[in-house]
Amino acid sequence: MNRWWAVPLLTAAVTMTSCVGPARTTDDYARKARTTAEDVLSSVKTVRLAIELERHHRATHAYLSVVIGDAERDASEIQSTFDSIQPPNDRSDQVRDLIDDVVGEAVSQLGDARIAIRRDDRDGLLGLAGQLDGSATKLERISGHAG
């Protein structure tokens, strides 16, 4: 029996399960925003640690390049996933604007760190520490992990 019809059906099923779920309420959207901030915070802290390793000459350039590049990619994917969620109302639009600003700034800084490490710009990389600390503080506040 020819089962050619199963391929499009299987493809559709896989595609549907990989989509981001909708946010039906303001609270649900806010929860997704907090999770986004928390996940990007992890990437920021990873790069902050990488910078400290570089500051104290405790890791190879190649290793730090991979770590920083992976952290930037992860944060960018997290940002993209959040941006694909439809805000359910006007109040959620304000949350979206805040997340876009704070997460966008952090992702940009992670990109700057990737560029600096790959250009062997040690001073540029070390100079990003304070900016990343500022982004980490903002992300901690949003995610509810401020100390």
LOBALO-716395 format. One record per atom (N, C-alpha, C): residue in three letters; x, y, z. Coordinates in steps of 0.2 Angstrom, whole numbers, plus 2048, in hexadecimal, padded with zeros to 3 digits. Each point is the difference from the previous one (the first is absolute). Example, Ala and Ser with C-alpha at 12.3 -4.5 7.8 and 13.67 -1.06 7.14 Angstrom:
// residues 2
ALA8427E4827/ALA7FC806800/ALA804806800/SER7FE8057FC/SER804806801/SER7FC805803/
END
This chain:
// residues 147
MET8047FA800/MET7FC806800/MET804806800/ASN7FF8057FC/ASN8048067FF/ASN7FE805806/ARG805802803/ARG7FF805806/ARG8028077FF/TRP8008027FA/TRP8038077FE/TRP7FC805804/TRP7FA7FF801/TRP7FC805804/TRP802801807/ALA8047FC803/ALA802800807/ALA805806801/VAL8048017FB/VAL806805800/VAL7FD807802/PRO7FB8037FC/PRO7FE806801/PRO7FC801807/LEU7FD7FA802/LEU7FC800806/LEU805800806/LEU8067FC7FF/LEU805800806/LEU803807800/THR8028037FA/THR803807800/THR7FC805804/ALA7F98007FE/ALA7FC804803/ALA7FF7FF808/ALA8007FA802/ALA8007FF807/ALA806802804/VAL8067FF7FD/VAL806803803/VAL800807800/THR7FE8037FB/THR8008087FF/THR7FC803806/MET7FA7FD801/MET7FB802804/MET802800807/THR8047FA802/THR8027FF807/THR806805801/SER8048037FB/SER806804802/SER7FE807800/CYS7FA8027FF/CYS7FD807801/CYS800802807/VAL801807801/VAL7FF802807/VAL7F9801801/GLY7FE7FE806/GLY7F9800802/GLY7FE808801/PRO7F98017FF/PRO7FE807801/PRO7FF802807/ALA800806801/ALA7FF803807/ALA7F9803800/ARG7FC7FC803/ARG7F8802800/ARG7FF805805/THR804801805/THR7FE805806/THR806805801/THR7FF805803/THR806805802/THR8047FC805/ASP7FE7FC805/ASP8047FC804/ASP8047FB7FD/ASP7FD7FD7FB/ASP8047FB7FC/ASP8068037FC/TYR7FE8067FD/TYR8058047FC/TYR806802805/ALA7FE802806/ALA805803804/ALA8047FA803/ARG7FE7FA801/ARG8047FA801/ARG8057FF7FB/LYS7FD8007FA/LYS8057FF7FA/LYS805805800/ALA7FF806801/ALA805805801/ALA8057FF805/ARG7FE7FE806/ARG8047FF805/ARG8057FA7FF/THR7FD7FB7FC/THR8047FA7FE/THR8058027FB/THR7FE8057FC/THR8058027FB/THR806804803/ALA7FE804804/ALA805804804/ALA8057FB804/GLU7FD7FC803/GLU8047FB804/GLU8057FC7FB/ASP7FD7FE7FB/ASP8057FC7FB/ASP8058047FD/VAL7FE8067FE/VAL8068057FD/VAL805802806/LEU7FD800806/LEU805802805/LEU8057FA801/SER7FE7FA7FF/SER8057FA800/SER8058017FB/SER7FF8027FA/SER8058027FB/SER804806802/VAL7FD805803/VAL804806802/VAL8057FD805/LYS7FE7FD805/LYS8047FD805/LYS8067FC7FE/THR7FE7FC7FB/THR8057FB7FD/THR8068057FD/VAL7FE8057FC/VAL8058047FD/VAL804804805/ARG7FC802805/ARG804804806/ARG8057FB803/LEU7FF7FA801/LEU8057FB802/LEU8057FF7FB/ALA7FF8007FA/ALA8057FF7FB/ALA805806800/ILE7FD806801/ILE804806800/ILE805800806/GLU7FD7FD806/GLU804800806/GLU8067FA7FF/LEU7FE7FB7FC/LEU8057FB7FE/LEU8068037FC/GLU7FE8047FB/GLU8058047FC/GLU804805804/ARG7FC804805/ARG804804804/ARG8067FD804/HIS7FE7FA802/HIS8067FD804/HIS8037FA7FC/HIS8008017FA/HIS8037FB7FB/HIS7FF7F9802/ARG7FA7FE801/ARG7FE7F9803/ARG7FD7FC7FB/ALA8008027F9/ALA7FD7FC7FB/ALA8038027F9/THR7FF7FB7FC/THR8038027F9/THR7FC8047FC/HIS8038047FC/HIS7FC8047FB/HIS7FB7FC7FC/ALA8027FA7FE/ALA7FB7FC7FC/ALA7FA7FE804/TYR8017FE806/TYR7FB7FE804/TYR7FB806802/LEU803806801/LEU7FB805802/LEU7FC8037FA/SER8037FF7FA/SER7FD8027FA/SER7FA7FC7FF/VAL8007F9801/VAL7FB7FC7FF/VAL7FA801806/VAL803801806/VAL7FB801805/VAL7FC8077FF/ILE8038057FE/ILE7FD8067FF/ILE7FB8007FA/GLY8037FD7FB/GLY7FC7FF7FA/GLY7F97FC801/ASP8017FB804/ASP7FA7FC802/ASP7FB803804/ALA803804805/ALA7FB804804/ALA7FD8057FC/GLU8038047FB/GLU7FD8057FC/GLU7FA7FC7FC/ARG8027FB7FD/ARG7FB7FC7FC/ARG7FA7FE804/ASP8017FD806/ASP7FB7FE804/ASP7FB806802/ALA803806802/ALA7FC806802/ALA7FC8027FA/SER8038007FA/SER7FD8037FA/SER7FA7FB7FF/GLU8017FA800/GLU7FA7FB7FF/GLU7FA801805/ILE802801806/ILE7FB802806/ILE7FC8067FE/GLN8048057FE/GLN7FD8077FE/GLN7FB7FE7FA/SER8027FD7FB/SER7FC7FE7FB/SER7FA7FD801/THR8007FB805/THR7FB7FC802/THR7FB804804/PHE802805804/PHE7FB804804/PHE7FD8057FB/ASP8048027FB/ASP7FD8057FB/ASP7FA7FD7FC/SER8007F97FF/SER7FB7FD7FC/SER7FA7FF804/ILE800802807/ILE7FA7FF804/ILE7FB8067FF/GLN7FA7FF7FE/GLN7FB8067FF/GLN7FE802807/PRO801807802/PRO7FE803806/PRO7F8800800/PRO7FD7FD805/PRO7F9800800/PRO7FC806801/ASN803806802/ASN7FD806801/ASN805806800/ASP7FD806801/ASP804806800/ASP805800806/ARG7FE7FE806/ARG8047FF806/ARG8067FC7FE/SER7FF7FB7FD/SER8067FB7FE/SER8048037FB/ASP7FE8057FC/ASP8048047FB/ASP806803804/GLN7FE803806/GLN805803804/GLN8057FB803/VAL7FE7FA801/VAL8057FB803/VAL8047FE7FA/ARG7FD8007FA/ARG8047FE7FA/ARG8068057FF/ASP7FE807800/ASP8048057FF/ASP806800805/LEU7FF7FF806/LEU8057FF805/LEU8057FA7FF/ILE7FD7FA7FE/ILE8047FB7FF/ILE8048017FA/ASP7FD8037FA/ASP8048017FA/ASP806805802/ASP7FF805804/ASP805805802/ASP8067FC803/VAL7FE7FD806/VAL8057FD804/VAL8047FA7FD/VAL7FC7FB7FD/VAL8037FB7FD/VAL8048027FA/GLY7FD8047FC/GLY8048037FA/GLY806803802/GLU800803805/GLU807803803/GLU8057FB802/ALA7FD7FB803/ALA8057FA803/ALA8027FC7FA/VAL7FC7FF7FB/VAL8027FC7FA/VAL8058047FC/SER7FF8067FF/SER8058057FD/SER807800803/GLN800800807/GLN806800804/GLN8047F97FF/LEU7FC7FA800/LEU8027FA7FF/LEU8047FF7F9/GLY7FC8037FB/GLY8038017F9/GLY807804800/ASP800805804/ASP806804801/ASP8067FC803/ALA7FE7FC805/ALA8057FB803/ALA8037FB7FB/ARG7FB7FD7FC/ARG8027FB7FB/ARG8058037FB/ILE7FE8067FE/ILE8058047FB/ILE807801803/ALA800803806/ALA806801804/ALA8047FA801/ILE7FD7FB802/ILE8057FA801/ILE8027FD7FA/ARG7FC8007FA/ARG8037FE7FA/ARG8058047FC/ARG800807802/ARG8058047FE/ARG806801804/ASP8007FC805/ASP805800805/ASP801807803/ASP7FA803802/ASP800807803/ASP7FF7FF807/ARG8057FE804/ARG7FF7FF807/ARG7FD806804/ASP8038067FE/ASP7FE806804/ASP7F88017FE/GLY7FE7FF7FA/GLY7F98017FE/GLY7FC7FB804/LEU8027FA801/LEU7FC7FB803/LEU800801807/LEU805802804/LEU800802807/LEU7FC806801/GLY8008047FB/GLY7FC807801/GLY7F87FE800/LEU7FE7FB7FE/LEU7F97FE7FF/LEU7FD7FE807/ALA8057FE805/ALA7FE7FD806/ALA7FA805804/GLY802806800/GLY7FB805804/GLY7F98007FC/GLN8008007F9/GLN7FA8007FD/GLN7FC7FA801/LEU8037FA800/LEU7FD7FA801/LEU7FD800807/ASP804802805/ASP7FD801807/ASP7FA804800/GLY8008057FC/GLY7FA804800/GLY7FA7FD7FD/SER8017FC7FB/SER7FB7FC7FD/SER7FD7FA804/ALA8057FD804/ALA7FF7FB804/ALA7FB803806/THR801806802/THR7FC802806/THR7F98027FD/LYS7FF8027FA/LYS7FA8017FD/LYS7FC7FA7FF/LEU8047FB7FE/LEU7FC7F97FE/LEU7FE7FD807/GLU805801805/GLU7FE7FD807/GLU7F9803802/ARG800806800/ARG7FA804802/ARG7F97FD7FC/ILE8017FF7FA/ILE7FA7FE7FC/ILE7FF7F9802/SER8057FC800/SER7FF7F9802/SER7FE7FE807/GLY800805804/GLY7FF7FF807/GLY8057FD804/HIS8068017FE/HIS8067FD803/HIS805805803/ALA7FD806801/ALA804805803/ALA8027FF807/GLY806801802/GLY8027FF807/GLY800805804/
END
